[in-house]
Amino acid sequence: MKKIKSFKTISIALLIGIVGCVKNQDSEETYSKAELPEDNGFVSIFDGKTLDGWEGDADIWRVEDGFLVGELTPESNLESNTFLIWKGGEPENFELKTDFKITIDGNSGINYRSDRLENIPFALRGYQADIDGKNTYTGQNYEERKRTTLAYRGQGTTINPQEPPGEIRDFVEKNAWRGLELTEELGDRDSLRMLIRSEDWNQMHLVIEGNVLKHYVNGVLMSVVTDKDQINRETKGLLGLQVHVGPPMKVMFKNIELKSL
C-alpha cells in the first residue's frame, strides 16, 4: 500500500509540475497563437506585432497597436491598387475570418485564389471580397483585373463562360460579367447594408470550397457565387489585402485566421 500511495503522490506532483510549466509558458507568451492547436481548425496568419509572413509596399502597410494597417496619406504616390500578400501558400478550399475597420472614403478588399502580376509591384488578379467605407460594395464578389463583378451584395449567382470564347474585357458590361446569372435573392441590398457598421469593426468570413464562393459579413451571407466558367475560374491562389487607388484612407485588420477545408 505504501508503494501505491507513493506512486500516486509522485504522479500528482508530476502532473502539477507539468500544468504549472504549461501555465508559465502561456503567461510568458512562449507560443504564438498560430503555433497552438485550435479546436475549430483555424490558425492565425497575423501575429499582431510584425509583418512576418507578409510582403507589400512598406510605405502603405504597417503594424500599429496590434492592428495590420494600410494607409494612404496626401503624400502617398500610389499609381495602382496595391496588396499586402500572404507568403504562406496558395489556399484552395478554405475559410478565412478577419475583423476589419475602414474610414469613410476607403476602398479595400480581400483577394483570394489570385495570381501575381509581374509588371506591377504587389498587384494581384483574382477573386475579391469587396470592402469600402461607404458600404456600397462591402460583401460583394468582384474579380480584380478579370471578370469584374460576379455577384452584387444580396445576390446568389451562377457564372457562365463567355460564348464564344475571346478577350475577357469583351464580355464585361457596366463593370459586371455578362455571364452573371442571378439564381437567388439573399436579401435587399440596402437592408443588408444596414447590418454593416460604418467606420467601426466588422467581421468578414469567407467560405471557399470547390466552385462555390461565399462571403459573410457579421455572420450574414452577403453574396454567393457558383463559378461554372472553367476557362477563367481559379481553384487556388494567393491571399492579399488591398489598398485601392484614391483619396487618403485607412483600413485596419485584426484576428486574421485561416482554416483549410
N, C-alpha and C positions, 0 to 999 in steps of 0.2 A: 504493500500500500504506500509505503513511503516513497518508493521509486516512482509510482504512478503520480502521486501528488507532486513530487519534484518535477516530473516531466511536464505536468500541466502548468506549474508555476513558471518554468522556463519558457514554455510555449507562449503563455500570456505575455510575459515580459518581452519576448521576441516580437510578438505582434504589436505591442505598444510602441516598441522601438521603431518598427517599420512604418507604422502610421505616423509617428512623430517625425520621421525622416521625410515622408511624403509631404506632410503639412509644412515642414520647414522649407522644402524645395518650392512649394507653391507660394508661400509667403514671400520668398525671395525672388519669385518670378524666374525660376531657373529655366522653365519651359515656356515657349511661346504658345499661343492658342492653336496655331497651325500644327504643333507637334503633339498636342494632347488628343487622345481619342475622343471623337464626338459620337454620341449615341445616335444622332439623327443623320450622320453621314456627311454633314457639312464641315468644311475646313476653312479657316481664314486664309485669304491670299493677300492681306494687307496687315502689316504688323503694328500700325498706328504710330510708328516712330520714324521710319525711313521709307525711301522709295526702293528698297531692296526688292528685286524680283520684277521691277517695272522699268520701262525706259520711255523717255519722252523729252520734250523741249524744257530744259531747266529754267528758262525764262517764263514759262507758263505754269509749270507744276511744282508743288512743294508739299511738305507735311507741316501742319500748323495745329497746335493744341490737340493732337491726336487725330486730326482730320486730314484726308487727302484733298488738296485744294488745287483747282485750276482757275487761273485768273487772267483776265485781260485788263490792262490799265490804259489810260490815254496815251501812254508812251509805247505800248505794245505795237510791234510791226508785224502782225500776223497776216500773211497773204493767202493762206488756205487753211481749211479745217485741220486741226492737229489732234493727235491722240496720245494718251498715256497707255502704252501697250504692255500687257502682262506677258512675261517671258517664260511662264511655267508650262507652256504646251499649247495644243490646239484642240480644245474640247469638242467632242462630238455630240453625245447625248448627256445633258447636264441640267442642273438647276443652279441659278445664281440669285443670291439675295444681297441687297445693299440698301442702306439708307442714304438719301440724297437731299440736298438743300440748294436752291439756286435763286439768284437775285432776279428781279422782275424783268430785266432786259436780257437775261441769259438764254443761251441756246446750247444744249448739250445732248448727250445720249450715251448709250452703252452698246458698243458694237460686238458682235459675236459671229462665229463661223466666217470670219473675214480674212482677206489676204492683204498683204502689204504692198503699196505702190513703191516702185524703185526710184522714180524720178521726183518724188515729193517727200521731204522729210516727215517721218512719223504720220504718214497718211494711210488710212485703211479703206478698204472697199468691201461692203457686205451688209448683212442684216443689222438693223439698229433699233433698239428700244428708245424711242424719242423722249427727250426731256426738254421743256422750255419754261421760262419764268412766268409767262402769262397763261400757262397750261392750255394752250391752244392745241398742242400736238402730243403732250405727255401721254405715254402709254401706247401710241400707235406703232405700227411696224413700217419703218422707212428704210429702204435699201440704199445705203450711201454709194454714190457713183455707179449705180447699176440700174435697177428697175424702178427706182424711186418708191412711191407709196404703194405698199402691198396690203395694208389694212388701216383704215382710219379708226380712231377710238370709237368703241361701240360696235365694231364690225367683226364678224367671223367671215373669212373669205377663203375661196379656193383660187390659187394662182395657176392659170393655164399658160402653156407655152405660146410663143409667138408663131403665128402661121401666116405666110410661110416664114421660116427662119431668116434672120437678117441682122442688121445692126440694132443693138438694144435700144438706142435712142429713137429709132424709127417707130418703136412700139410704145412710146411714152407720150401721154397726152394730159395736159394740165397737171403736170408733176405727179402722175399716177400711171401705173402699168395698165395697159389696155386689156390685158388678160386677167384683170382682177374681177372675180365673180363673187358677188355678195351672196352668201349662203345662210347667214344667221345674223339676227339683230341681238346684240348683247345688252343693249340699253341705249337710252337717249344720250347723245354725245355731250350735250351741255349738262345734263343731270349727273353724268359720270364725272364731269369736270369739277362739280361741287364737292366731290369726295377727295379731291387733291388739294392739300393745303398750300397756299401761296406764301412764298418766302419763309417756309418752315420745313421741318423734316418730314419726309415721306419715305415709304419703302417700295422699291422696285423688286419684283420677283419674276424671274424668267424660268419657264419650264420648256425646255427644248429637247424634243425626242422624235427621232425619225424626221418626217417632213411636216410635223405639227409644231408650231411655234406659238407659245402662249405668253402674253405679257400681263402681269398683275401689278396693280398699284394699290398699296394699303389693303391688300387681301382681296381686291375686286378684279375680276377678269376684264381687262380693257380692250384687248384685241387677241384674235387667234387666226393664224394663217395655216392653211394646208397647201404646201407648195408642191404642185404637180409638174412644174417646169423642170424637167430632167436636164435640160441643156444649161440653164442658168443657175439653178439652185446649188447650194453647197452643203455638204454633210459634216464638215468640221472646219475649224479655222481659228484665227486669233481672237482674243478678247481685248477690248480697248475702251477707254473713257474719253469722251470728246469735249473739246472746246471749239465752238464754231466761230468762224469769222464774224465780226460785228462790233457793236459798241462795247464799252467797258462792262465787265460782268464778273461774277464769281460763282463757281459751283463747288460744292463740298460733298465728299463721300465718306462714309464710315461703315464699319461692320460688313466688309465685303467678304462673302462666303460662297464657296463653290462645292457642289456635290455632283459626282459622276453617277449617271444612270445606266 
